[in-house]
Amino acid sequence: YVQELNADYDKVRTQHANKKQTPLWSLAKIRANKTPVDWAAFKPTVPRALGRRVFKNFDLAELARYIDWGPFFQTWDLAGPYPAILTDEVVGVEATRVFADAQAMLKKIIEGRWLTASGVMGLYPANSVNDDDIEFYTDESRTQVLMTWYGLRQQTEKHVIDGVTRPSRCLADFIAPKSSGIADYAGLFAVTAGLGIEKKEKAFIDALDDYSAIMFKSLADRLAEAFAEALHHRVRTDLWGYAASEQLSNDDMIAEKYRGIRPAPGYPACPDHSAKSELFRVLQCDEVDMTLTESLAMMPAASVSGFYIGHPDAVYFNVGKIGEDQLHDMATRRGMDEAVLARLLAPNL
C-alpha cells in the first residue's frame, strides 16, 4: 500500500512539474504593452473636498442598506446567489432560517449599539511615475510626496484577440502620468465596523452559544464591507463628485456598475499587503482605533482598506505571476532588500 501511495505521489509530482506554465514577458515588454488610455481626451474632476476626513460612530442603520448578503451565506457553507438562494430546492430552507436569524440579530446590533463603525478617507493630488507607481501629493503644488503606492504589472504572456494584444495591466495605468502635465487625483480609505466586538462575542462564547458568536462576527464583516460601499458611493457622488448624477440601486453597486474602482491591498490587482502600512500612516488610522498587526492583518478584523481610482477605464484584474526582473526593479524603486520583498510577494513568484 505504501509503495502504491508513493508511486501515486511521484506521478502527481511529475504531472505538476510537466504542467505547462504560462510564459512571462520581460519587464520592458509589459511596460510597452500597458493599458492604452487617451490622456489628451481626459479631464480629471477636481475633488470637492481634498485632504483627510474622519467618520466616527457612523450610522449602522444606514450601513445596513448597503449590505451585500451574497457572501454571508458562504459563512454557513450555503452556495447560491442572493436572493435566489432563499428559494433554492436544496438549501433554500436552511438559507431562509439563517437569513431570518441574521435579520433579527442585525436589528439588535443597530438598536443596542453592539458595534461601532468608524472610518477615515482622503482625496489627494496624484500622478503615476516610473510606469508602475502612483505618487500622492500633500497639495496642488505637487512638490511634496505624501506617499508612493508601488504597483505590480501583469507579466504573463498576453493573447491577441481580434488583432489586438490584451494589455499588461497595472493600477498606475489609470492615473495620469506626471510627465503628461495633467493634474490627476486618487484616494485612500480605511473603515471598520468591528469596534466593540470583543465584549458581545465573549458573552456568546461564555454562554456556549457558538452559533450566535459566528453570526455576530459574520454580520460585523458584512457591515464593514457595507461601510466601504457606502463611503465609496459618497465619494463618487459628493466628496470627489466625478459621478454626481449617479443613480444606482444597491444591486447595481454590488455588481460594480459605477465608474471607478476601490482596489484593496492583498487582492488580485494589488497583491502586496505591505501597501497597507503607508496607507494607515497617511490616514492616521489610529484615530479611529484601527491598527495593523506585524503580519499586516487589520484590527479589528471586520475592517476594509484600499484606494480610490476614478478614471472611467479603470478595471479590476489579476496581477498573477511576476518575474525576477520585476521583483528586482520594484526592490530598487522601494530601496528595499530583495529577499524581504520576495517573501512579501511569494504567492506571485
GIZIJO-V915869 format. One record per run of one state. SS is the DSSP state (@ for helix, = for strand, . for the rest). FROM is the first residue (numbers start at 0). TO is the last residue. If there is no record, write none. Layout:
ss->[SS	SS]
from->[FROM	FROM]
to->[TO	TO]
This chain:
ss->[.	@	.	=	.	@	.	@	.	=	.	@	.	@	.	@	.	@	.	=	.	=	.	=	.	=	.	=	.	=	.	@	.	=	@	.	=	.	@	.	@	.	@	.	=	.	=	.	=	.	@	.	@	.	=	.	=	.	=	.	@	.	@	.	@	.]
from->[0	1	18	23	24	26	32	38	41	50	55	59	64	69	74	83	87	91	112	115	129	132	137	144	150	155	156	159	161	163	165	170	174	176	177	180	183	195	196	206	209	239	249	254	260	261	266	267	269	270	274	283	284	288	290	292	297	299	302	309	323	334	337	344	345	348]
to->[0	17	22	23	25	31	37	40	49	54	58	63	68	73	82	86	90	111	114	128	131	136	143	149	154	155	158	160	162	164	169	173	175	176	179	182	194	195	205	208	238	248	253	259	260	265	266	268	269	273	282	283	287	289	291	296	298	301	308	322	333	336	343	344	347	348]
